[in-house]
Amino acid sequence: MIKGFEPVFDKNSNILILGSFPSIKSREILFYYGNKQNRFWKLLSKIFNAEFNTTDEKKDFLYKNKIALWDIVDECEIKGSSDSSIKIIKVSDLSVILEKADIKKIICNGKKAYEIYKKYYGNLQTECICLPSTSPANVIFNEDLWINELKERI
């Protein structure tokens, strides 16, 4: 079993972005969306007209913009970075964030995160949407759709 990352949030967070599980590259650098080919940080940079490079700068950006970041899978067996290979999962305990921050919207980054969220947390009243995965493996990614959908919810 491989353990994921701790959540990034504070009491002011009001949007929670949930991924599925950290990629190999992310696990190497010990932070979310570490693969330089992943579109996540580039999209947030465009949406917010912000620049960040280091993990600390990314965390500061998240806090400043009231965004919480976590993965729906806390621990699992996984081959490489592929969501389709995720097995034997331990789901993240979202109450860690939901009891301390006033989360108004949950955004799942990709279908796998959304499927797991719905299976384990589908009864939550918090609005939840699924955006296309920002992973480089998603070859049909639509940047405009992602940006417009996120802008509507922030």
N, C-alpha and C positions, 0 to 999 in steps of 0.2 A: 504494500500500500504506500502511496506517495501522498504526502501532506501538501495542501495548498497554502496560500498566504492568509495572513490576518487581514481583516477588513480595514479600509481607510475611510474614516468618517469622524465627525464630531457632532455635538448636540445641535448644531445649526444646519446639518445636512438635511435637504428635503427631496433630493432625487437620489435614487439608488440605481446604479448601473451594475447588472449582474452578468458576468461572463460564465463560461462553463467550467474550465479548469486551466491553469497556467500551461503554456507551451514549454517545450524543452528550453528554448531561448530565454523565456521569462524565468524559468526555474534557475537557469544559469546566473542571471543578473539579480535574482531575488525580488523582482517586481513585475507588476502587471504589464502585459502587452510589450514584452521585451524584444520581440522579433521586429527588426527594423522594417520588414515588409508588411507588418500588420498596420492597418490604416487607422487604428483607434486614436492615437495621440495626434496624428496629422489632422484628422477630422475635428477633434476638439480644438486644436490650434486654429483651424479655419473658422469654426463657429464663433469662438470667443475672441478671435484676433489676439491670441496669446502665444508666447514663446516659452518653451521649457525644454530642458535637455536632461537634467539630472533627476534622479528619483526624488530628491528633496524639492526641487522646483515643481515637479509633477504633483507631489503631495500638497504643496502650498497652493497650487492652482486649484486642486480639488476642494480644499478647505475654503478658499476664497469664493468659489462658485457654488458652494453648498452641495457638492456632489459626493456621494458615498460610492465606494467601489469595492466590489467583492466578487467571488465566484460562488455559484450555487453548489458546486461540489467541493466539499472540504477535504476529503481523502478519497482515493480510488486506485484501482489498477488501471494503467494506461500504457499503450504502446506508442512511443514517439509523442506526437502532439495531436493526433487525430481524435476528434470527439467521438467518432464511430467506434473507437477501440476502448472507450471508457467502460470499465466493469467494476462491480462490487463497490458501489459508492456509499460514502457517508455524506449526507447532505449537510450543508452549512446551516447553523442555527440562526436564522434571520432575526430572532428576537434580540440577539446581541445588539443589533442596530435599531430595530423597530421600537424597542423599549427606551432607548436613549435619545433618539432623534425623531423629528416629526417628518417622516418620509411621506410625501404626497404622491409620488410616482415611482414606479419601478420599470426600468428599461432593461430588457434582456438582450444581450449582444449575441444573437444567433438562435437558431431553432433548438439546438440541444439544451441550452440554458433555459429557454422558454418551456420546453417539454418537461424538464425536471422541476422547474418552478411550479408549473401547473399541477404536476402530480403530487407534490408535497405541500404546496402553499396555495393551491387554487381557491381555497375558501377565504383568503384574505380580501378585505374590502378595498385595499389600495389599488389604484389603477395600475395595470401592468400591460405593456406592449412588447412586441417582439420586433426588433430591427434586424436586418441582415447582418450576418457575422462579418466583422471587419478583418477576419483572418485572410491571409494571402491565398489560402486554399479555396476560398469562395471566389471562383472565377467569374461569376455573373453579378458581382457586386455593383450596386448602383449608388455612387457617391451622393448625387443630388437627392435621391430618396432619403438616404440616411440623414443627411444634413437637414433637410426640410422637416422630417419627422421629429428629429431631436429638438430643433428650434421651436417647434410648436409646443413642446412639452416643458421647456425650461423658462 
